[in-house]
Each structure stands twice: as C-alpha cells, then as structure tokens.
Amino acid sequence: MIDIDNLTVETAKVKTVEELDLYKEYRHAYDKATELEFFDKQQETDYYYEYAQQLKKKIDNGETTLYKVNF
C-alpha cells in the first residue's frame, strides 16, 4: 500500500533561453525610461535608464545579442 499523504511531487524546472536583439532591447529600455519620466516615476525611471546604459555598453563592445534566461 502506498502512503499518499507522505508522497512528494517534484516538478522539473525548465529553463528557457531567449535570444533578444540587443539594440531593440536598448531602445525599449530607453523609451520606457522616457515614458516613466513623463509620469514622474523617478525610481522606475532610474532603473530603466541604468539598464539602458548597461545595454549601450554591450552594444559599444560589439555585442549584438542579449541572452535572457527564464526559469
């Protein structure tokens, strides 16, 4: 007899990797920051501007693809 009250179920966590166009992601982050700035949401604006700066550095280093891992 199986004691179903003490069974544990393990779920497989599947990771997926997306390849994003680095320049498009940069434009999206910059546009989002500009939009949030208009609505006076400073904390979110700062986050997106910082993210855009990090992406710009990657672009300047010749990178073209951003890899995003989803858990």
All heavy atoms as a GROMACS GRO file, in nm:
protein
  609
    1MET      N    1   0.084  -0.118   0.000
    1MET     CA    2   0.000   0.000   0.000
    1MET      C    3   0.090   0.126   0.000
    1MET      O    4   0.189   0.132   0.070
    1MET     CB    5  -0.091  -0.002   0.122
    1MET     CG    6  -0.182   0.116   0.131
    1MET     SD    7  -0.295   0.091   0.268
    1MET     CE    8  -0.419   0.200   0.217
    2ILE      N    9   0.051   0.224  -0.078
    2ILE     CA   10   0.127   0.349  -0.088
    2ILE      C   11   0.064   0.452   0.004
    2ILE      O   12  -0.057   0.474   0.001
    2ILE     CB   13   0.128   0.402  -0.233
    2ILE    CG1   14   0.196   0.300  -0.325
    2ILE    CG2   15   0.198   0.536  -0.241
    2ILE    CD1   16   0.188   0.337  -0.469
    3ASP      N   17   0.147   0.516   0.086
    3ASP     CA   18   0.101   0.621   0.176
    3ASP      C   19   0.101   0.753   0.098
    3ASP      O   20   0.203   0.821   0.090
    3ASP     CB   21   0.192   0.629   0.298
    3ASP     CG   22   0.144   0.731   0.400
    3ASP    OD1   23   0.033   0.788   0.383
    3ASP    OD2   24   0.218   0.757   0.496
    4ILE      N   25  -0.012   0.789   0.040
    4ILE     CA   26  -0.016   0.908  -0.045
    4ILE      C   27  -0.006   1.038   0.033
    4ILE      O   28   0.022   1.143  -0.023
    4ILE     CB   29  -0.142   0.910  -0.134
    4ILE    CG1   30  -0.269   0.906  -0.050
    4ILE    CG2   31  -0.140   0.795  -0.232
    4ILE    CD1   32  -0.395   0.930  -0.130
    5ASP      N   33  -0.027   1.034   0.164
    5ASP     CA   34  -0.014   1.156   0.244
    5ASP      C   35   0.132   1.198   0.258
    5ASP      O   36   0.161   1.314   0.286
    5ASP     CB   37  -0.075   1.136   0.382
    5ASP     CG   38  -0.226   1.120   0.376
    5ASP    OD1   39  -0.288   1.179   0.284
    5ASP    OD2   40  -0.282   1.049   0.460
    6ASN      N   41   0.224   1.105   0.242
    6ASN     CA   42   0.366   1.136   0.261
    6ASN      C   43   0.444   1.142   0.130
    6ASN      O   44   0.566   1.146   0.131
    6ASN     CB   45   0.430   1.035   0.356
    6ASN     CG   46   0.376   1.049   0.497
    6ASN    OD1   47   0.354   1.160   0.542
    6ASN    ND2   48   0.354   0.938   0.563
    7LEU      N   49   0.374   1.140   0.018
    7LEU     CA   50   0.442   1.148  -0.111
    7LEU      C   51   0.479   1.293  -0.141
    7LEU      O   52   0.407   1.386  -0.107
    7LEU     CB   53   0.353   1.097  -0.224
    7LEU     CG   54   0.330   0.947  -0.230
    7LEU    CD1   55   0.237   0.916  -0.347
    7LEU    CD2   56   0.461   0.874  -0.251
    8THR      N   57   0.590   1.310  -0.204
    8THR     CA   58   0.628   1.444  -0.250
    8THR      C   59   0.634   1.441  -0.402
    8THR      O   60   0.675   1.342  -0.462
    8THR     CB   61   0.764   1.490  -0.194
    8THR    OG1   62   0.863   1.398  -0.235
    8THR    CG2   63   0.759   1.500  -0.043
    9VAL      N   64   0.594   1.546  -0.460
    9VAL     CA   65   0.597   1.558  -0.604
    9VAL      C   66   0.704   1.658  -0.641
    9VAL      O   67   0.705   1.770  -0.593
    9VAL     CB   68   0.460   1.604  -0.659
    9VAL    CG1   69   0.467   1.622  -0.810
    9VAL    CG2   70   0.352   1.507  -0.619
   10GLU      N   71   0.796   1.614  -0.724
   10GLU     CA   72   0.899   1.704  -0.772
   10GLU      C   73   0.862   1.749  -0.912
   10GLU      O   74   0.829   1.668  -0.997
   10GLU     CB   75   1.034   1.633  -0.775
   10GLU     CG   76   1.088   1.602  -0.638
   10GLU     CD   77   1.227   1.543  -0.644
   10GLU    OE1   78   1.303   1.578  -0.738
   10GLU    OE2   79   1.259   1.463  -0.557
   11THR      N   80   0.865   1.878  -0.930
   11THR     CA   81   0.837   1.932  -1.063
   11THR      C   82   0.968   1.973  -1.126
   11THR      O   83   1.056   2.027  -1.060
   11THR     CB   84   0.742   2.052  -1.055
   11THR    OG1   85   0.802   2.152  -0.973
   11THR    CG2   86   0.607   2.013  -0.999
   12ALA      N   87   0.978   1.944  -1.250
   12ALA     CA   88   1.100   1.982  -1.323
   12ALA      C   89   1.092   2.129  -1.357
   12ALA      O   90   0.994   2.176  -1.413
   12ALA     CB   91   1.113   1.898  -1.450
   13LYS      N   92   1.195   2.201  -1.318
   13LYS     CA   93   1.202   2.342  -1.352
   13LYS      C   94   1.274   2.353  -1.485
   13LYS      O   95   1.390   2.319  -1.496
   13LYS     CB   96   1.274   2.421  -1.244
   13LYS     CG   97   1.198   2.427  -1.115
   13LYS     CD   98   1.268   2.514  -1.015
   13LYS     CE   99   1.187   2.519  -0.888
   13LYS     NZ  100   1.248   2.604  -0.788
   14VAL      N  101   1.203   2.398  -1.583
   14VAL     CA  102   1.258   2.407  -1.718
   14VAL      C  103   1.308   2.550  -1.740
   14VAL      O  104   1.237   2.647  -1.716
   14VAL     CB  105   1.150   2.372  -1.822
   14VAL    CG1  106   1.204   2.387  -1.963
   14VAL    CG2  107   1.097   2.232  -1.797
   15LYS      N  108   1.431   2.558  -1.783
   15LYS     CA  109   1.490   2.688  -1.816
   15LYS      C  110   1.483   2.706  -1.967
   15LYS      O  111   1.513   2.615  -2.041
   15LYS     CB  112   1.635   2.696  -1.771
   15LYS     CG  113   1.655   2.689  -1.624
   15LYS     CD  114   1.802   2.697  -1.592
   15LYS     CE  115   1.828   2.674  -1.447
   15LYS     NZ  116   1.971   2.674  -1.413
   16THR      N  117   1.441   2.823  -2.006
   16THR     CA  118   1.444   2.855  -2.148
   16THR      C  119   1.534   2.976  -2.167
   16THR      O  120   1.543   3.062  -2.080
   16THR     CB  121   1.304   2.886  -2.204
   16THR    OG1  122   1.249   2.995  -2.132
   16THR    CG2  123   1.212   2.766  -2.193
   17VAL      N  124   1.599   2.980  -2.278
   17VAL     CA  125   1.688   3.092  -2.309
   17VAL      C  126   1.633   3.162  -2.432
   17VAL      O  127   1.609   3.100  -2.534
   17VAL     CB  128   1.833   3.043  -2.335
   17VAL    CG1  129   1.922   3.161  -2.373
   17VAL    CG2  130   1.887   2.970  -2.215
   18GLU      N  131   1.613   3.291  -2.417
   18GLU     CA  132   1.566   3.373  -2.530
   18GLU      C  133   1.684   3.452  -2.584
   18GLU      O  134   1.765   3.502  -2.509
   18GLU     CB  135   1.460   3.474  -2.484
   18GLU     CG  136   1.326   3.418  -2.452
   18GLU     CD  137   1.230   3.530  -2.413
   18GLU    OE1  138   1.196   3.611  -2.501
   18GLU    OE2  139   1.194   3.537  -2.296
   19GLU      N  140   1.691   3.462  -2.715
   19GLU     CA  141   1.789   3.549  -2.778
   19GLU      C  142   1.717   3.676  -2.818
   19GLU      O  143   1.624   3.673  -2.897
   19GLU     CB  144   1.850   3.483  -2.902
   19GLU     CG  145   1.946   3.374  -2.872
   19GLU     CD  146   2.017   3.323  -2.997
   19GLU    OE1  147   2.014   3.391  -3.100
   19GLU    OE2  148   2.074   3.214  -2.988
   20LEU      N  149   1.759   3.786  -2.759
   20LEU     CA  150   1.696   3.915  -2.788
   20LEU      C  151   1.793   4.002  -2.867
   20LEU      O  152   1.914   3.998  -2.845
   20LEU     CB  153   1.659   3.985  -2.658
   20LEU     CG  154   1.566   3.910  -2.563
   20LEU    CD1  155   1.551   3.987  -2.433
   20LEU    CD2  156   1.431   3.886  -2.627
   21ASP      N  157   1.739   4.081  -2.958
   21ASP     CA  158   1.819   4.177  -3.030
   21ASP      C  159   1.860   4.286  -2.931
   21ASP      O  160   1.776   4.351  -2.870
   21ASP     CB  161   1.737   4.236  -3.145
   21ASP     CG  162   1.817   4.337  -3.224
   21ASP    OD1  163   1.830   4.452  -3.177
   21ASP    OD2  164   1.865   4.301  -3.332
   22LEU      N  165   1.989   4.300  -2.912
   22LEU     CA  166   2.041   4.392  -2.810
   22LEU      C  167   1.998   4.536  -2.836
   22LEU      O  168   1.959   4.607  -2.743
   22LEU     CB  169   2.193   4.380  -2.806
   22LEU     CG  170   2.265   4.446  -2.689
   22LEU    CD1  171   2.211   4.397  -2.556
   22LEU    CD2  172   2.414   4.416  -2.697
   23TYR      N  173   2.002   4.579  -2.960
   23TYR     CA  174   1.966   4.717  -2.990
   23TYR      C  175   1.817   4.742  -2.963
   23TYR      O  176   1.780   4.845  -2.908
   23TYR     CB  177   2.001   4.755  -3.134
   23TYR     CG  178   1.974   4.901  -3.162
   23TYR    CD1  179   2.060   4.999  -3.114
   23TYR    CD2  180   1.862   4.941  -3.233
   23TYR    CE1  181   2.035   5.133  -3.137
   23TYR    CE2  182   1.837   5.075  -3.255
   23TYR     CZ  183   1.923   5.171  -3.207
   23TYR     OH  184   1.898   5.304  -3.227
   24LYS      N  185   1.732   4.646  -3.000
   24LYS     CA  186   1.588   4.662  -2.974
   24LYS      C  187   1.560   4.666  -2.824
   24LYS      O  188   1.476   4.744  -2.778
   24LYS     CB  189   1.509   4.549  -3.038
   24LYS     CG  190   1.498   4.560  -3.188
   24LYS     CD  191   1.416   4.446  -3.245
   24LYS     CE  192   1.410   4.453  -3.396
   24LYS     NZ  193   1.336   4.339  -3.453
   25GLU      N  194   1.630   4.584  -2.748
   25GLU     CA  195   1.612   4.584  -2.602
   25GLU      C  196   1.658   4.717  -2.543
   25GLU      O  197   1.594   4.772  -2.454
   25GLU     CB  198   1.688   4.466  -2.542
   25GLU     CG  199   1.662   4.444  -2.396
   25GLU     CD  200   1.523   4.395  -2.362
   25GLU    OE1  201   1.446   4.355  -2.453
   25GLU    OE2  202   1.486   4.399  -2.244
   26TYR      N  203   1.767   4.770  -2.597
   26TYR     CA  204   1.818   4.901  -2.553
   26TYR      C  205   1.714   5.010  -2.581
   26TYR      O  206   1.683   5.091  -2.494
   26TYR     CB  207   1.950   4.933  -2.622
   26TYR     CG  208   1.988   5.079  -2.616
   26TYR    CD1  209   2.035   5.134  -2.497
   26TYR    CD2  210   1.974   5.161  -2.727
   26TYR    CE1  211   2.068   5.268  -2.490
   26TYR    CE2  212   2.008   5.295  -2.720
   26TYR     CZ  213   2.055   5.348  -2.603
   26TYR     OH  214   2.087   5.482  -2.596
   27ARG      N  215   1.660   5.011  -2.703
   27ARG     CA  216   1.559   5.112  -2.739
   27ARG      C  217   1.436   5.100  -2.650
   27ARG      O  218   1.378   5.200  -2.608
   27ARG     CB  219   1.518   5.099  -2.886
   27ARG     CG  220   1.617   5.148  -2.986
   27ARG     CD  221   1.657   5.293  -2.974
   27ARG     NE  222   1.547   5.383  -2.954
   27ARG     CZ  223   1.558   5.507  -2.906
   27ARG    NH1  224   1.676   5.554  -2.875
   27ARG    NH2  225   1.453   5.584  -2.889
   28HIS      N  226   1.395   4.978  -2.623
   28HIS     CA  227   1.279   4.956  -2.536
   28HIS      C  228   1.304   5.012  -2.396
   28HIS      O  229   1.219   5.081  -2.339
   28HIS     CB  230   1.244   4.807  -2.528
   28HIS     CG  231   1.141   4.776  -2.426
   28HIS    ND1  232   1.007   4.808  -2.442
   28HIS    CD2  233   1.151   4.719  -2.303
   28HIS    CE1  234   0.941   4.771  -2.334
   28HIS    NE2  235   1.025   4.718  -2.248
   29ALA      N  236   1.421   4.982  -2.340
   29ALA     CA  237   1.455   5.030  -2.206
   29ALA      C  238   1.462   5.182  -2.202
   29ALA      O  239   1.410   5.246  -2.109
   29ALA     CB  240   1.588   4.970  -2.159
   30TYR      N  241   1.524   5.241  -2.304
   30TYR     CA  242   1.536   5.387  -2.309
   30TYR      C  243   1.398   5.453  -2.326
   30TYR      O  244   1.366   5.550  -2.257
   30TYR     CB  245   1.629   5.428  -2.423
   30TYR     CG  246   1.661   5.575  -2.421
   30TYR    CD1  247   1.761   5.624  -2.339
   30TYR    CD2  248   1.589   5.665  -2.501
   30TYR    CE1  249   1.790   5.760  -2.336
   30TYR    CE2  250   1.617   5.800  -2.498
   30TYR     CZ  251   1.717   5.847  -2.415
   30TYR     OH  252   1.743   5.981  -2.411
   31ASP      N  253   1.316   5.398  -2.415
   31ASP     CA  254   1.181   5.453  -2.436
   31ASP      C  255   1.096   5.439  -2.310
   31ASP      O  256   1.019   5.529  -2.275
   31ASP     CB  257   1.112   5.385  -2.553
   31ASP     CG  258   1.175   5.420  -2.688
   31ASP    OD1  259   1.253   5.518  -2.693
   31ASP    OD2  260   1.147   5.348  -2.785
   32LYS      N  261   1.109   5.327  -2.241
   32LYS     CA  262   1.034   5.305  -2.117
   32LYS      C  263   1.076   5.406  -2.011
   32LYS      O  264   0.992   5.462  -1.941
   32LYS     CB  265   1.055   5.161  -2.068
   32LYS     CG  266   0.973   5.123  -1.949
   32LYS     CD  267   0.827   5.109  -1.986
   32LYS     CE  268   0.748   5.054  -1.869
   32LYS     NZ  269   0.606   5.046  -1.898
   33ALA      N  270   1.204   5.432  -2.001
   33ALA     CA  271   1.254   5.530  -1.904
   33ALA      C  272   1.200   5.669  -1.936
   33ALA      O  273   1.157   5.743  -1.847
   33ALA     CB  274   1.407   5.531  -1.904
   34THR      N  275   1.200   5.704  -2.063
   34THR     CA  276   1.148   5.834  -2.105
   34THR      C  277   0.999   5.846  -2.074
   34THR      O  278   0.954   5.950  -2.025
   34THR     CB  279   1.172   5.854  -2.257
   34THR    OG1  280   1.311   5.838  -2.284
   34THR    CG2  281   1.128   5.991  -2.302
   35GLU      N  282   0.926   5.738  -2.099
   35GLU     CA  283   0.782   5.738  -2.069
   35GLU      C  284   0.757   5.753  -1.919
   35GLU      O  285   0.672   5.832  -1.877
   35GLU     CB  286   0.722   5.606  -2.118
   35GLU     CG  287   0.577   5.585  -2.084
   35GLU     CD  288   0.530   5.445  -2.122
   35GLU    OE1  289   0.573   5.393  -2.227
   35GLU    OE2  290   0.450   5.389  -2.046
   36LEU      N  291   0.831   5.680  -1.837
   36LEU     CA  292   0.813   5.687  -1.692
   36LEU      C  293   0.854   5.823  -1.637
   36LEU      O  294   0.794   5.873  -1.542
   36LEU     CB  295   0.892   5.576  -1.624
   36LEU     CG  296   0.838   5.435  -1.646
   36LEU    CD1  297   0.940   5.332  -1.600
   36LEU    CD2  298   0.706   5.416  -1.574
   37GLU      N  299   0.953   5.884  -1.700
   37GLU     CA  300   0.997   6.017  -1.658
   37GLU      C  301   0.884   6.118  -1.677
   37GLU      O  302   0.863   6.206  -1.594
   37GLU     CB  303   1.120   6.057  -1.740
   37GLU     CG  304   1.190   6.179  -1.691
   37GLU     CD  305   1.320   6.200  -1.766
   37GLU    OE1  306   1.319   6.193  -1.890
   37GLU    OE2  307   1.422   6.224  -1.699
   38PHE      N  308   0.809   6.102  -1.785
   38PHE     CA  309   0.696   6.189  -1.814
   38PHE      C  310   0.591   6.179  -1.703
   38PHE      O  311   0.528   6.278  -1.666
   38PHE     CB  312   0.634   6.152  -1.949
   38PHE     CG  313   0.512   6.233  -1.985
   38PHE    CD1  314   0.524   6.363  -2.029
   38PHE    CD2  315   0.385   6.178  -1.972
   38PHE    CE1  316   0.413   6.438  -2.062
   38PHE    CE2  317   0.273   6.252  -2.004
   38PHE     CZ  318   0.286   6.382  -2.049
   39PHE      N  319   0.573   6.058  -1.648
   39PHE     CA  320   0.474   6.037  -1.541
   39PHE      C  321   0.532   6.057  -1.403
   39PHE      O  322   0.469   6.025  -1.303
   39PHE     CB  323   0.412   5.897  -1.553
   39PHE     CG  324   0.324   5.881  -1.673
   39PHE    CD1  325   0.365   5.804  -1.780
   39PHE    CD2  326   0.202   5.945  -1.680
   39PHE    CE1  327   0.284   5.789  -1.893
   39PHE    CE2  328   0.120   5.932  -1.792
   39PHE     CZ  329   0.162   5.853  -1.898
   40ASP      N  330   0.656   6.109  -1.397
   40ASP     CA  331   0.724   6.143  -1.272
   40ASP      C  332   0.739   6.021  -1.179
   40ASP      O  333   0.713   6.030  -1.060
   40ASP     CB  334   0.650   6.257  -1.200
   40ASP     CG  335   0.739   6.328  -1.099
   40ASP    OD1  336   0.862   6.327  -1.119
   40ASP    OD2  337   0.685   6.381  -1.001
   41LYS      N  338   0.779   5.909  -1.236
   41LYS     CA  339   0.805   5.788  -1.159
   41LYS      C  340   0.956   5.769  -1.154
   41LYS      O  341   1.013   5.690  -1.229
   41LYS     CB  342   0.735   5.668  -1.220
   41LYS     CG  343   0.584   5.682  -1.217
   41LYS     CD  344   0.517   5.558  -1.267
   41LYS     CE  345   0.366   5.573  -1.252
   41LYS     NZ  346   0.295   5.450  -1.285
   42GLN      N  347   1.020   5.842  -1.063
   42GLN     CA  348   1.166   5.852  -1.062
   42GLN      C  349   1.237   5.720  -1.038
   42GLN      O  350   1.336   5.690  -1.104
   42GLN     CB  351   1.210   5.955  -0.959
   42GLN     CG  352   1.355   5.996  -0.975
   42GLN     CD  353   1.383   6.055  -1.113
   42GLN    OE1  354   1.309   6.140  -1.161
   42GLN    NE2  355   1.488   6.009  -1.179
   43GLN      N  356   1.191   5.640  -0.944
   43GLN     CA  357   1.261   5.514  -0.913
   43GLN      C  358   1.261   5.420  -1.034
   43GLN      O  359   1.365   5.365  -1.069
   43GLN     CB  360   1.196   5.446  -0.794
   43GLN     CG  361   1.271   5.324  -0.746
   43GLN     CD  362   1.212   5.266  -0.619
   43GLN    OE1  363   1.110   5.312  -0.569
   43GLN    NE2  364   1.275   5.163  -0.567
   44GLU      N  365   1.147   5.405  -1.099
   44GLU     CA  366   1.139   5.320  -1.216
   44GLU      C  367   1.220   5.378  -1.332
   44GLU      O  368   1.284   5.306  -1.407
   44GLU     CB  369   0.993   5.297  -1.260
   44GLU     CG  370   0.911   5.216  -1.161
   44GLU     CD  371   0.836   5.303  -1.062
   44GLU    OE1  372   0.871   5.422  -1.046
   44GLU    OE2  373   0.743   5.252  -0.998
   45THR      N  374   1.215   5.511  -1.344
   45THR     CA  375   1.290   5.579  -1.449
   45THR      C  376   1.440   5.551  -1.433
   45THR      O  377   1.508   5.517  -1.530
   45THR     CB  378   1.265   5.731  -1.444
   45THR    OG1  379   1.126   5.756  -1.466
   45THR    CG2  380   1.346   5.806  -1.548
   46ASP      N  381   1.489   5.565  -1.311
   46ASP     CA  382   1.631   5.540  -1.284
   46ASP      C  383   1.670   5.397  -1.320
   46ASP      O  384   1.775   5.374  -1.376
   46ASP     CB  385   1.664   5.568  -1.138
   46ASP     CG  386   1.656   5.715  -1.103
   46ASP    OD1  387   1.654   5.800  -1.195
   46ASP    OD2  388   1.650   5.746  -0.982
   47TYR      N  389   1.582   5.302  -1.287
   47TYR     CA  390   1.609   5.161  -1.318
   47TYR      C  391   1.625   5.141  -1.469
   47TYR      O  392   1.721   5.079  -1.514
   47TYR     CB  393   1.497   5.072  -1.263
   47TYR     CG  394   1.506   4.930  -1.315
   47TYR    CD1  395   1.593   4.839  -1.256
   47TYR    CD2  396   1.429   4.888  -1.423
   47TYR    CE1  397   1.604   4.709  -1.304
   47TYR    CE2  398   1.439   4.759  -1.472
   47TYR     CZ  399   1.526   4.670  -1.412
   47TYR     OH  400   1.536   4.542  -1.460
   48TYR      N  401   1.531   5.193  -1.546
   48TYR     CA  402   1.536   5.172  -1.691
   48TYR      C  403   1.652   5.247  -1.757
   48TYR      O  404   1.712   5.199  -1.852
   48TYR     CB  405   1.402   5.207  -1.757
   48TYR     CG  406   1.304   5.093  -1.744
   48TYR    CD1  407   1.206   5.094  -1.647
   48TYR    CD2  408   1.310   4.982  -1.828
   48TYR    CE1  409   1.115   4.990  -1.634
   48TYR    CE2  410   1.221   4.877  -1.817
   48TYR     CZ  411   1.124   4.881  -1.719
   48TYR     OH  412   1.037   4.776  -1.706
   49TYR      N  413   1.685   5.367  -1.706
   49TYR     CA  414   1.800   5.439  -1.760
   49TYR      C  415   1.929   5.362  -1.731
   49TYR      O  416   2.017   5.351  -1.817
   49TYR     CB  417   1.810   5.580  -1.706
   49TYR     CG  418   1.729   5.683  -1.781
   49TYR    CD1  419   1.647   5.774  -1.715
   49TYR    CD2  420   1.734   5.690  -1.920
   49TYR    CE1  421   1.572   5.867  -1.784
   49TYR    CE2  422   1.660   5.783  -1.990
   49TYR     CZ  423   1.579   5.871  -1.922
   49TYR     OH  424   1.506   5.964  -1.992
   50GLU      N  425   1.942   5.307  -1.611
   50GLU     CA  426   2.060   5.228  -1.575
   50GLU      C  427   2.069   5.103  -1.662
   50GLU      O  428   2.177   5.069  -1.712
   50GLU     CB  429   2.055   5.189  -1.427
   50GLU     CG  430   2.170   5.100  -1.383
   50GLU     CD  431   2.306   5.167  -1.388
   50GLU    OE1  432   2.313   5.290  -1.374
   50GLU    OE2  433   2.405   5.094  -1.406
   51TYR      N  434   1.957   5.037  -1.681
   51TYR     CA  435   1.953   4.917  -1.768
   51TYR      C  436   1.992   4.954  -1.911
   51TYR      O  437   2.072   4.884  -1.974
   51TYR     CB  438   1.813   4.856  -1.761
   51TYR     CG  439   1.795   4.730  -1.842
   51TYR    CD1  440   1.879   4.620  -1.825
   51TYR    CD2  441   1.692   4.719  -1.934
   51TYR    CE1  442   1.862   4.504  -1.898
   51TYR    CE2  443   1.674   4.603  -2.008
   51TYR     CZ  444   1.760   4.496  -1.989
   51TYR     OH  445   1.741   4.380  -2.062
   52ALA      N  446   1.940   5.065  -1.960
   52ALA     CA  447   1.973   5.111  -2.095
   52ALA      C  448   2.123   5.140  -2.107
   52ALA      O  449   2.185   5.108  -2.208
   52ALA     CB  450   1.891   5.234  -2.132
   53GLN      N  451   2.182   5.200  -2.004
   53GLN     CA  452   2.325   5.229  -2.006
   53GLN      C  453   2.407   5.100  -2.013
   53GLN      O  454   2.507   5.093  -2.086
   53GLN     CB  455   2.366   5.308  -1.882
   53GLN     CG  456   2.324   5.453  -1.886
   53GLN     CD  457   2.364   5.526  -1.759
   53GLN    OE1  458   2.380   5.466  -1.653
   53GLN    NE2  459   2.380   5.658  -1.770
   54GLN      N  460   2.366   4.999  -1.937
   54GLN     CA  461   2.437   4.871  -1.939
   54GLN      C  462   2.428   4.807  -2.077
   54GLN      O  463   2.527   4.752  -2.128
   54GLN     CB  464   2.380   4.777  -1.834
   54GLN     CG  465   2.408   4.820  -1.692
   54GLN     CD  466   2.336   4.732  -1.590
   54GLN    OE1  467   2.280   4.628  -1.624
   54GLN    NE2  468   2.338   4.775  -1.465
   55LEU      N  469   2.311   4.816  -2.139
   55LEU     CA  470   2.294   4.760  -2.273
   55LEU      C  471   2.377   4.837  -2.375
   55LEU      O  472   2.436   4.778  -2.466
   55LEU     CB  473   2.146   4.760  -2.312
   55LEU     CG  474   2.055   4.670  -2.228
   55LEU    CD1  475   1.910   4.690  -2.270
   55LEU    CD2  476   2.096   4.525  -2.240
   56LYS      N  477   2.383   4.970  -2.360
   56LYS     CA  478   2.461   5.054  -2.451
   56LYS      C  479   2.608   5.017  -2.445
   56LYS      O  480   2.677   5.012  -2.549
   56LYS     CB  481   2.440   5.201  -2.415
   56LYS     CG  482   2.516   5.298  -2.503
   56LYS     CD  483   2.455   5.307  -2.640
   56LYS     CE  484   2.515   5.422  -2.717
   56LYS     NZ  485   2.582   5.383  -2.836
   57LYS      N  486   2.658   4.985  -2.327
   57LYS     CA  487   2.798   4.943  -2.313
   57LYS      C  488   2.823   4.814  -2.390
   57LYS      O  489   2.925   4.798  -2.455
   57LYS     CB  490   2.834   4.923  -2.165
   57LYS     CG  491   2.850   5.051  -2.088
   57LYS     CD  492   2.882   5.024  -1.943
   57LYS     CE  493   2.881   5.152  -1.862
   57LYS     NZ  494   2.902   5.127  -1.718
   58LYS      N  495   2.727   4.722  -2.384
   58LYS     CA  496   2.741   4.597  -2.459
   58LYS      C  497   2.741   4.623  -2.609
   58LYS      O  498   2.819   4.564  -2.683
   58LYS     CB  499   2.628   4.500  -2.423
   58LYS     CG  500   2.639   4.443  -2.282
   58LYS     CD  501   2.523   4.349  -2.254
   58LYS     CE  502   2.532   4.286  -2.119
   58LYS     NZ  503   2.638   4.187  -2.106
   59ILE      N  504   2.654   4.713  -2.653
   59ILE     CA  505   2.649   4.750  -2.795
   59ILE      C  506   2.781   4.812  -2.838
   59ILE      O  507   2.836   4.778  -2.943
   59ILE     CB  508   2.531   4.845  -2.823
   59ILE    CG1  509   2.398   4.770  -2.804
   59ILE    CG2  510   2.540   4.905  -2.962
   59ILE    CD1  511   2.276   4.861  -2.802
   60ASP      N  512   2.834   4.902  -2.755
   60ASP     CA  513   2.961   4.967  -2.786
   60ASP      C  514   3.077   4.867  -2.792
   60ASP      O  515   3.176   4.890  -2.861
   60ASP     CB  516   2.992   5.075  -2.683
   60ASP     CG  517   2.899   5.195  -2.695
   60ASP    OD1  518   2.831   5.208  -2.800
   60ASP    OD2  519   2.893   5.275  -2.599
   61ASN      N  520   3.063   4.754  -2.720
   61ASN     CA  521   3.166   4.650  -2.722
   61ASN      C  522   3.148   4.552  -2.838
   61ASN      O  523   3.217   4.452  -2.847
   61ASN     CB  524   3.167   4.573  -2.590
   61ASN     CG  525   3.227   4.653  -2.477
   61ASN    OD1  526   3.309   4.742  -2.499
   61ASN    ND2  527   3.184   4.624  -2.356
   62GLY      N  528   3.049   4.580  -2.924
   62GLY     CA  529   3.030   4.498  -3.043
   62GLY      C  530   2.933   4.382  -3.027
   62GLY      O  531   2.917   4.303  -3.119
   63GLU      N  532   2.871   4.371  -2.911
   63GLU     CA  533   2.775   4.263  -2.892
   63GLU      C  534   2.644   4.296  -2.963
   63GLU      O  535   2.607   4.412  -2.975
   63GLU     CB  536   2.750   4.241  -2.742
   63GLU     CG  537   2.872   4.195  -2.666
   63GLU     CD  538   2.844   4.174  -2.519
   63GLU    OE1  539   2.741   4.112  -2.486
   63GLU    OE2  540   2.926   4.219  -2.438
   64THR      N  541   2.575   4.194  -3.011
   64THR     CA  542   2.450   4.216  -3.084
   64THR      C  543   2.333   4.137  -3.026
   64THR      O  544   2.219   4.165  -3.058
   64THR     CB  545   2.465   4.176  -3.232
   64THR    OG1  546   2.503   4.038  -3.239
   64THR    CG2  547   2.567   4.262  -3.303
   65THR      N  548   2.362   4.040  -2.940
   65THR     CA  549   2.256   3.954  -2.888
   65THR      C  550   2.257   3.957  -2.736
   65THR      O  551   2.363   3.953  -2.672
   65THR     CB  552   2.277   3.808  -2.934
   65THR    OG1  553   2.283   3.806  -3.077
   65THR    CG2  554   2.162   3.720  -2.890
   66LEU      N  555   2.140   3.964  -2.677
   66LEU     CA  556   2.123   3.957  -2.532
   66LEU      C  557   2.054   3.826  -2.503
   66LEU      O  558   1.951   3.792  -2.563
   66LEU     CB  559   2.036   4.075  -2.484
   66LEU     CG  560   2.005   4.077  -2.334
   66LEU    CD1  561   2.133   4.104  -2.254
   66LEU    CD2  562   1.903   4.185  -2.304
   67TYR      N  563   2.110   3.747  -2.413
   67TYR     CA  564   2.054   3.618  -2.377
   67TYR      C  565   1.978   3.634  -2.245
   67TYR      O  566   2.035   3.679  -2.145
   67TYR     CB  567   2.161   3.511  -2.364
   67TYR     CG  568   2.231   3.486  -2.495
   67TYR    CD1  569   2.352   3.547  -2.525
   67TYR    CD2  570   2.174   3.403  -2.590
   67TYR    CE1  571   2.416   3.525  -2.645
   67TYR    CE2  572   2.236   3.382  -2.713
   67TYR     CZ  573   2.356   3.443  -2.739
   67TYR     OH  574   2.417   3.422  -2.860
   68LYS      N  575   1.850   3.599  -2.247
   68LYS     CA  576   1.765   3.613  -2.130
   68LYS      C  577   1.723   3.472  -2.088
   68LYS      O  578   1.666   3.397  -2.168
   68LYS     CB  579   1.642   3.696  -2.164
   68LYS     CG  580   1.545   3.714  -2.052
   68LYS     CD  581   1.427   3.798  -2.097
   68LYS     CE  582   1.320   3.805  -1.992
   68LYS     NZ  583   1.203   3.875  -2.041
   69VAL      N  584   1.753   3.435  -1.964
   69VAL     CA  585   1.718   3.303  -1.914
   69VAL      C  586   1.592   3.314  -1.832
   69VAL      O  587   1.581   3.395  -1.739
   69VAL     CB  588   1.833   3.246  -1.825
   69VAL    CG1  589   1.794   3.110  -1.769
   69VAL    CG2  590   1.961   3.239  -1.903
   70ASN      N  591   1.493   3.233  -1.868
   70ASN     CA  592   1.366   3.229  -1.796
   70ASN      C  593   1.361   3.101  -1.715
   70ASN      O  594   1.385   2.992  -1.766
   70ASN     CB  595   1.249   3.231  -1.895
   70ASN     CG  596   1.247   3.356  -1.977
   70ASN    OD1  597   1.259   3.466  -1.926
   70ASN    ND2  598   1.236   3.340  -2.108
   71PHE      N  599   1.329   3.114  -1.589
   71PHE     CA  600   1.320   2.996  -1.501
   71PHE      C  601   1.178   2.949  -1.488
   71PHE      O  602   1.086   3.020  -1.495
   71PHE     CB  603   1.375   3.030  -1.363
   71PHE     CG  604   1.522   3.058  -1.365
   71PHE    CD1  605   1.570   3.186  -1.380
   71PHE    CD2  606   1.611   2.954  -1.354
   71PHE    CE1  607   1.706   3.211  -1.381
   71PHE    CE2  608   1.746   2.978  -1.354
   71PHE     CZ  609   1.795   3.107  -1.369
   0.00000   0.00000   0.00000
